[in-house]
Amino acid sequence: MELNYEYYIVKSDILPDILKKTVKAKELLNRGIVNTVNDAAEEAGMSRSAYYKYKDYIFPFYEVSKNKIITISLVLEDKPGILSSILDHIAKAGGNILTINQNIPLSGIANVTISIRTEGMDESVERLVKNMGKIDGVKKIGILAQG
């Protein structure tokens, strides 16, 4: 019997609290803040049995994007240095840029897509995208694909 899994990217605001607590418990364990599942579950405010029930089914975005290729879509103002700042952020995070596609700017706006290999990155994809979104001249940013 072949198992087919479907994955979704969902904003954390709509997740039930128990799933958020599971992610928190996993993070406490991964970072070495606690040493046992019992301690992690207690610190996260959940039962150990609930942790075991959900731990294999929820992952933070950065965890599933490690060692992957992601494609980011950007809408940028047509001003000197904006794309350079984006590329600098990626380089400082340790991302390996595979492709860059930029359309000719129309009405002062350029659409750009960048594919990045995330293996070896020092920061999470989530944080990288958030930081790039703060760059002056970035009008919109989002993750198009992950593979």
C-alpha positions in Angstrom: 0.0 0.0 0.0 1.4 3.3 -1.1 1.1 6.2 1.4 0.5 9.6 -0.1 1.2 12.6 2.1 0.1 16.1 1.4 1.9 19.0 3.0 0.6 22.5 3.5 2.1 25.8 4.7 -0.3 27.2 7.3 0.0 30.4 9.3 0.4 29.5 13.0 -2.4 31.8 14.0 -5.0 29.2 13.0 -3.3 26.1 14.5 -4.8 24.5 17.6 -2.8 25.3 20.7 -1.7 21.7 21.1 0.2 21.8 17.8 1.9 25.0 18.8 2.9 23.4 22.1 4.2 20.4 20.3 6.5 22.5 18.2 7.7 24.4 21.3 8.5 21.1 23.1 10.4 19.8 20.1 12.4 23.1 20.0 13.2 22.9 23.7 14.6 19.4 23.1 16.5 20.3 20.0 18.2 23.3 21.6 19.1 21.3 24.6 17.2 23.6 27.0 15.6 20.5 28.5 16.9 16.9 28.5 13.8 14.8 28.6 10.4 14.6 26.8 8.7 14.8 30.1 10.5 18.1 30.9 9.8 19.5 27.4 6.1 18.6 27.6 5.8 20.1 31.0 7.6 23.3 30.0 5.4 23.6 26.9 2.2 23.1 29.0 1.1 19.8 27.5 0.9 16.1 28.3 3.6 13.7 27.3 1.1 11.5 25.5 -0.1 14.5 23.4 3.6 15.2 22.5 4.1 11.7 21.3 0.8 11.8 19.4 1.7 14.9 17.3 5.5 15.1 17.3 5.9 13.2 13.9 3.3 15.3 12.2 4.2 19.0 12.8 7.4 20.7 11.9 8.4 24.4 11.9 9.0 25.6 8.4 12.7 26.1 8.8 13.1 22.4 9.8 11.5 21.1 6.6 13.3 23.6 4.5 16.8 22.6 5.6 18.9 21.1 2.8 16.3 22.0 0.2 16.0 24.4 -2.7 13.5 27.2 -2.1 12.3 29.8 -4.6 11.5 33.2 -3.4 9.3 35.7 -5.2 9.9 39.4 -4.7 8.3 42.6 -5.9 11.0 45.4 -5.8 11.0 49.1 -6.4 13.2 50.0 -9.4 16.0 51.7 -7.3 19.7 51.0 -7.3 21.0 48.6 -4.6 17.8 46.9 -3.6 18.6 43.6 -5.3 22.2 43.8 -4.1 20.9 44.1 -0.5 18.7 41.0 -1.0 21.7 39.0 -2.4 23.9 40.2 0.5 21.3 39.0 3.0 21.3 35.6 1.3 25.1 35.4 1.3 25.3 36.4 5.0 22.8 33.7 5.9 24.9 31.1 4.1 22.5 30.5 1.3 23.7 29.3 -2.1 22.0 31.2 -4.9 21.2 29.0 -7.9 19.1 31.2 -10.1 18.0 34.8 -10.3 15.3 35.9 -12.7 14.3 39.6 -13.0 11.8 41.1 -15.3 12.3 44.5 -16.8 10.8 47.0 -14.4 7.4 48.4 -15.4 6.0 51.5 -13.7 8.9 51.5 -11.2 8.3 47.9 -10.1 10.4 44.8 -10.9 9.4 41.1 -10.3 12.3 38.9 -9.2 12.5 35.2 -8.4 15.5 33.7 -6.7 16.2 30.0 -6.1 18.4 29.2 -3.1 19.9 26.0 -1.8 19.5 26.2 2.0 22.0 23.5 2.9 24.6 25.2 5.2 22.5 28.2 6.1 23.2 29.7 9.5 19.7 31.2 9.8 16.2 29.8 9.2 14.5 30.5 5.9 11.7 32.0 7.8 14.0 34.6 9.4 15.8 35.2 6.1 12.5 36.0 4.3 11.4 38.2 7.2 14.6 40.2 7.2 14.6 40.6 3.5 11.0 41.9 3.7 12.3 44.7 5.9 14.7 46.1 3.2 13.6 49.5 2.0 12.2 49.0 -1.5 10.9 45.4 -1.0 7.2 45.8 -1.7 6.3 42.1 -1.4 8.1 38.8 -0.7 7.0 35.2 -0.5 8.1 31.7 -0.9 6.9 30.3 -4.2 8.2 26.7 -4.0 10.2 24.4 -1.9 11.7 21.1 -3.1 
